[in-house]
């Protein structure tokens, strides 16, 4: 079994599998795997028409969910990769496994441990909810948006290549405002930089807000499935009231209004981020599991 390192040239192959066998989990776009490869350290191979990925996270080799036709053939893939792990004297571990797949694997291999990974489970919203902010539950969000519109000389723009240098400058400023020593934020900054270096090739959609002609917020994402978009990154000046609400609402309204759902990814167990994501009232969660020997 021979695994290859993930490179930019891997994109057509990954796109083919993700389009044919969408899993909904936010990790599974080529862009997400590529921009975070300094964290995931992914290698891949094809086994019996399954795209199989092994990551190296927290000094452990972990098997990511295989992408393929499913059904009984999935059990053969799990067995082959499990044997590969044992041959290399690695404990068998799976990360980011969607709920249905995780429970099926547990049924096949009852000796495996299984645990919900809530910190890495994804939040899914109705796009129209994020655009309209209607009703009592969005009353505070709507007030913030209206305040932002009232108090600022702003302009929303699609994020095209001409704005990338300015967005990178803003990302550096944002990192300094937050905490330039935080390892998680440094990883994220590196991911943003990698995405921007290959923005056109990765076929990303983005948006930004100018205030007095200065970039003060940006975001970008892409389609995850035929009815769900995935927002990879969202950054806004935290000192401008309502700006985060504005970039979220305007990006959805301008770029995703015809897409039913938006996946805004996980909260990583960060209390403030969890509270923020819950405050937008997800229509459902995409729960992910860990399995291990």
GIQUI-V103353 format. One record per residue. RES is the residue in one small letter. OMEGA is omega in radians with two decimals (NA if undefined). Layout:
# GIQUI-V103353
RES,OMEGA + RES,OMEGA
This chain:
# GIQUI-V103353
x,-3.05 + x,-3.14 + x,3.14 + x,3.08 + x,3.08 + x,3.09 + x,3.08 + x,-3.11 + x,3.11 + x,-2.98 + x,-3.11 + x,3.13 + x,-3.14 + x,3.12 + x,3.14 + x,-3.11 + x,-3.12 + x,3.10 + x,-3.10 + x,-3.06 + x,-3.08 + x,-3.12 + x,3.13 + x,-3.09 + x,-2.99 + x,3.12 + x,-2.92 + x,2.72 + x,3.12 + x,-3.11 + x,-3.09 + x,3.13 + x,-3.09 + x,-3.07 + x,3.11 + x,-3.05 + x,3.05 + x,3.07 + x,-3.07 + x,-3.11 + x,-2.98 + x,2.92 + x,-3.03 + x,3.03 + x,3.05 + x,3.09 + x,3.08 + x,3.12 + x,2.97 + x,2.96 + x,-3.06 + x,-3.10 + x,2.98 + x,3.10 + x,3.06 + x,-3.01 + x,3.11 + x,3.10 + x,3.08 + x,2.96 + x,-3.12 + x,3.10 + x,3.08 + x,-3.10 + x,3.10 + x,-3.08 + x,-3.09 + x,-2.99 + x,3.13 + x,-3.10 + x,-3.05 + x,3.13 + x,3.13 + x,-3.13 + x,3.11 + x,3.14 + x,3.13 + x,-3.12 + x,-3.13 + x,-3.11 + x,3.07 + x,3.09 + x,3.13 + x,3.10 + x,-3.12 + x,3.11 + x,-3.13 + x,3.12 + x,3.04 + x,2.98 + x,-3.12 + x,-3.13 + x,3.00 + x,3.10 + x,2.99 + x,-3.06 + x,3.12 + x,-2.96 + x,-3.09 + x,3.13 + x,-3.11 + x,-3.11 + x,3.07 + x,3.13 + x,3.10 + x,3.10 + x,3.12 + x,-3.07 + x,-3.05 + x,3.12 + x,3.12 + x,2.97 + x,3.12 + x,-3.13 + x,3.05 + x,3.08 + x,-3.05 + x,-3.09 + x,-3.11 + x,3.07 + x,-2.99 + x,3.07 + x,3.14 + x,-3.08 + x,2.93 + x,-3.10 + x,-3.11 + x,3.06 + x,-3.12 + x,3.12 + x,-2.99 + x,-3.11 + x,-3.05 + x,3.01 + x,-3.05 + x,-3.05 + x,3.11 + x,-3.05 + x,-3.13 + x,3.12 + x,-3.13 + x,3.10 + x,3.09 + x,3.13 + x,-3.13 + x,3.10 + x,3.13 + x,-3.12 + x,-3.09 + x,-2.96 + x,-2.99 + x,3.00 + x,-2.94 + x,3.02 + x,3.03 + x,3.12 + x,2.93 + x,-3.12 + x,3.09 + x,-2.99 + x,-3.11 + x,-3.09 + x,-3.05 + x,3.10 + x,3.12 + x,3.10 + x,3.09 + x,3.08 + x,3.13 + x,3.12 + x,3.09 + x,3.13 + x,-3.13 + x,3.13 + x,3.12 + x,-3.14 + x,-3.07 + x,3.09 + x,-3.08 + x,3.14 + x,-3.11 + x,-3.03 + x,3.12 + x,3.13 + x,3.08 + x,3.06 + x,-3.13 + x,3.11 + x,3.11 + x,3.12 + x,3.11 + x,-3.13 + x,-3.13 + x,3.11 + x,-3.12 + x,3.12 + x,-3.09 + x,-2.96 + x,-3.11 + x,-3.11 + x,-3.12 + x,3.06 + x,-3.13 + x,2.97 + x,3.14 + x,3.07 + x,3.11 + x,3.05 + x,3.02 + x,3.00 + x,-3.02 + x,3.09 + x,3.06 + x,3.08 + x,-3.14 + x,3.09 + x,3.00 + x,3.13 + x,3.01 + x,-3.14 + x,-3.11 + x,3.07 + x,3.10 + x,3.01 + x,-3.10 + x,-3.14 + x,-3.11 + x,3.01 + x,-3.09 + x,3.10 + x,-3.08 + x,-3.01 + x,3.03 + x,-3.13 + x,3.11 + x,3.08 + x,-3.06 + x,-3.11 + x,3.13 + x,-3.08 + x,3.06 + x,-3.05 + x,3.11 + x,3.10 + x,-3.09 + x,-3.10 + x,3.09 + x,-3.08 + x,-3.07 + x,3.09 + x,3.12 + x,-3.08 + x,-3.09 + x,-2.98 + x,-2.96 + x,-3.01 + x,3.14 + x,3.13 + x,-3.03 + x,-2.98 + x,3.08 + x,3.01 + x,-3.13 + x,2.97 + x,-2.92 + x,3.11 + x,3.08 + x,-3.13 + x,3.13 + x,-3.01 + x,-3.11 + x,3.13 + x,3.11 + x,3.14 + x,-3.13 + x,-3.12 + x,3.10 + x,-3.08 + x,3.08 + x,3.01 + x,3.10 + x,3.09 + x,3.04 + x,3.04 + x,2.95 + x,-3.05 + x,3.13 + x,-3.04 + x,2.92 + x,2.99 + x,-3.13 + x,3.10 + x,NA
